[in-house]
């Protein structure tokens, strides 16, 4: 899908909030992350892309420990969560980590028997034990943020795929995360619905949200990516700013970009 590329609005990038060093992940004898080093700073928009099977989603899911790393260090807001913590260093609680990180998946994962408002309010009641009235008020604010307040009473079956994904984004936003992770958020959508989800993500980026995005939408990556990271065979092959797509040196990346853009 073609996207109009606008000059990025200026935003502030602060100190590192996620620091990954030597991260490895194996499934049995197969190693899918082969020593990843990556730093994400506050307010930064990091885009991870590459061919299928390159380890992109596994890396993203490792950041909130949905896929616990096999080796390496993972520090989020100066708290160590990786398996290779230094002696005497306290490892953080995964549940505490997930309270600071919102995640949006390829599939929407909405409960079909709940309205959009109820789907968004549910995590607040389950995770934070928020009272129903307050949870629904916060859910309404989150739905307004993604342009779906008027659909608050609709069930997922009454919404388009793009609208369902926006409800999923609102659900993550309702917990006031400090970091948002997006795992191929448009891959399950028809082409004509991709734009509305990218519009919401673009507004989050312009608002200064720290974001790590796995996507195949390279036009969008070139538009908002402060750091664009190309992965192949479980490794970071090359990374850079928005000019990476025109100035990349690695032949594998050059071939990938020419085939996609």
C-alpha positions in Angstrom: 0.0 0.0 0.0 1.3 3.4 -0.9 1.7 6.0 1.9 2.4 9.7 1.6 5.7 10.4 3.3 5.5 13.6 5.4 8.4 15.3 7.1 8.5 13.9 10.7 7.4 16.3 13.4 10.2 17.0 15.8 10.1 15.1 19.1 12.4 14.7 22.0 14.4 11.5 22.4 15.5 11.0 26.0 17.7 8.5 27.9 17.7 4.8 27.2 14.7 2.9 28.6 15.4 -0.5 27.1 18.9 -1.9 26.9 19.4 -5.3 25.3 22.9 -6.9 25.4 23.9 -10.3 24.0 20.3 -11.5 23.9 19.8 -15.1 22.8 16.7 -17.2 22.4 16.6 -20.9 21.6 13.7 -23.2 21.0 15.2 -26.6 21.6 18.3 -26.9 19.5 17.3 -24.1 17.2 18.7 -20.6 18.1 16.4 -17.9 16.7 18.1 -14.9 18.4 21.9 -15.0 18.1 23.2 -12.3 20.3 21.2 -9.1 19.9 22.4 -5.7 21.1 19.8 -3.0 20.9 19.0 0.2 22.8 15.6 2.0 22.8 15.5 5.5 24.2 12.5 7.4 25.6 10.4 8.9 22.9 12.2 6.9 20.2 10.4 5.0 17.4 12.3 1.8 16.6 11.1 -0.2 13.5 12.3 -3.8 13.1 11.9 -5.4 9.7 13.2 -8.3 7.7 12.3 -11.6 6.0 10.0 -14.1 7.6 11.7 -16.2 10.2 14.4 -13.7 10.9 13.5 -13.4 14.6 11.7 -10.1 14.5 8.7 -11.1 16.5 10.7 -13.2 18.9 12.8 -10.2 19.7 9.8 -8.0 20.3 8.1 -10.6 22.5 11.4 -10.9 24.5 11.1 -7.3 25.5 8.1 -8.0 27.7 9.2 -11.6 28.4 6.4 -13.3 26.5 9.4 -15.2 25.2 11.9 -15.4 28.1 15.4 -15.0 26.7 17.8 -18.0 27.0 20.9 -15.8 27.5 21.8 -12.2 27.8 20.8 -9.0 29.5 17.5 -7.2 29.2 17.2 -3.9 31.2 14.0 -1.9 31.2 14.0 1.4 33.1 17.2 0.3 34.8 15.7 -3.0 36.1 17.3 -6.2 34.9 15.0 -8.9 33.6 17.4 -11.1 31.6 18.8 -14.4 32.6 22.4 -13.2 32.8 22.0 -10.7 35.7 25.2 -9.8 37.4 25.9 -11.4 40.8 23.8 -9.7 43.5 21.6 -7.9 40.9 17.9 -8.3 41.6 15.9 -9.5 38.6 12.6 -7.7 38.1 9.1 -9.3 38.2 7.7 -10.0 34.7 4.2 -8.8 35.8 5.7 -5.5 36.9 7.4 -5.2 33.5 4.2 -5.8 31.6 2.4 -3.1 33.5 4.7 -0.6 31.9 4.6 -2.0 28.4 1.6 -2.2 26.1 1.5 -4.7 23.2 -0.6 -5.0 20.1 -0.5 -8.3 18.2 -1.2 -9.4 14.6 -4.5 -10.8 15.7 -6.9 -8.6 17.6 -7.6 -11.0 20.4 -10.9 -9.3 21.3 -13.6 -11.2 23.3 -16.5 -11.6 20.9 -19.1 -11.5 23.7 -17.9 -8.1 24.9 -18.5 -4.7 23.5 -15.6 -2.5 22.4 -15.9 -0.6 25.7 -15.9 -3.8 27.7 -12.9 -5.2 25.9 -10.9 -2.0 26.6 -12.1 -1.8 30.2 -11.3 -5.5 31.1 -7.5 -5.2 31.6 -8.0 -2.3 34.0 -10.4 -4.4 36.1 -8.3 -7.5 35.9 -4.8 -6.0 36.3 -5.4 -2.9 38.4 -8.6 -3.9 40.1 -10.2 -0.7 39.0 -13.8 -0.2 39.8 -16.2 -0.7 36.8 -17.2 3.0 36.5 -13.6 4.2 36.5 -12.5 1.5 34.2 -15.2 2.3 31.7 -14.4 6.0 31.8 -10.8 5.3 31.1 -11.8 2.9 28.3 -14.0 5.6 26.7 -11.1 8.0 26.7 -8.9 5.4 25.1 -11.5 4.7 22.4 -11.8 8.4 21.8 -8.1 8.5 21.3 -8.3 6.0 18.5 -11.4 7.6 17.0 -13.9 4.9 18.0 -15.9 6.3 20.9 -19.1 6.2 18.8 -18.5 2.4 18.4 -18.1 1.8 22.1 -21.3 -0.3 22.3 -20.5 -2.4 19.2 -19.3 -6.0 19.4 -16.2 -7.1 17.5 -18.4 -8.9 14.8 -20.0 -5.5 14.1 -16.6 -3.8 13.5 -14.2 -3.9 10.5 -10.8 -5.5 10.9 -9.2 -2.1 11.1 -11.7 -1.0 13.8 -11.0 -4.1 15.8 -7.3 -3.5 15.7 -7.9 0.1 16.8 -9.9 -1.3 19.7 -6.9 -3.5 20.5 -4.6 -0.4 20.5 -7.1 1.4 22.8 -7.0 -1.6 25.1 -3.2 -1.4 25.4 -3.3 2.4 25.8 -5.9 2.3 28.6 -3.2 1.1 31.0 -1.0 4.2 30.3 2.0 2.2 29.1 5.4 3.9 28.9 6.4 1.8 25.9 4.2 0.4 23.1 5.1 -2.8 21.2 3.5 -3.5 17.9 3.9 -7.0 16.3 2.9 -6.7 12.6 -0.3 -4.8 13.5 -1.5 -4.5 9.9 -0.7 -7.9 8.6 -4.1 -9.4 9.2 -5.9 -6.5 7.5 -7.2 -6.0 4.0 -5.1 -3.4 2.1 -7.8 -0.7 2.3 -8.0 -1.0 6.1 -4.2 -0.6 6.8 -4.2 3.2 6.6 -6.6 3.7 9.5 -4.4 1.7 11.8 -1.2 3.4 10.6 -2.9 6.8 11.2 -3.4 5.9 14.9 0.1 4.7 15.2 1.4 7.9 13.5 -0.5 10.0 16.0 1.0 8.1 18.9 4.5 8.6 17.4 3.9 12.3 17.0 2.7 12.4 20.6 6.1 11.2 21.7 5.2 7.6 22.7 8.2 5.2 22.9 7.4 2.6 20.3 9.0 -0.6 19.0 7.3 -1.8 15.8 7.7 -5.0 13.8 6.3 -4.3 10.4 6.5 -5.0 6.7 5.2 -1.5 5.9 8.5 0.0 4.9 7.0 3.3 3.6 5.6 3.8 7.1 9.0 2.8 8.6 10.7 5.4 6.5 8.3 8.0 7.6 8.4 7.6 11.4 11.4 5.3 12.2 14.1 7.1 14.3 16.0 3.8 14.3 15.3 1.2 11.6 16.7 -2.3 12.3 17.0 -4.9 9.6 17.2 -8.5 10.9 18.1 -11.7 9.1 18.7 -15.2 10.5 18.4 -14.1 14.1 20.8 -11.2 13.9 20.8 -7.4 13.4 22.4 -7.0 10.0 22.3 -3.2 9.6 20.5 -0.3 11.3 20.1 3.4 10.8 17.8 6.4 10.6 15.3 7.2 8.0 18.0 7.4 5.3 18.9 3.7 5.8 16.6 2.7 2.9 18.6 4.8 0.5 22.1 4.4 1.9 22.2 0.8 3.2 25.5 -1.0 2.5 24.6 -4.6 3.2 23.7 -6.5 0.0 21.0 -8.6 1.7 19.3 -5.4 2.9 19.7 -3.7 -0.5 18.0 -6.7 -2.1 15.2 -6.7 0.5 14.5 -3.0 0.2 14.5 -3.1 -3.6 12.0 -5.9 -3.5 9.6 -4.3 -1.0 9.8 -0.5 -1.7 
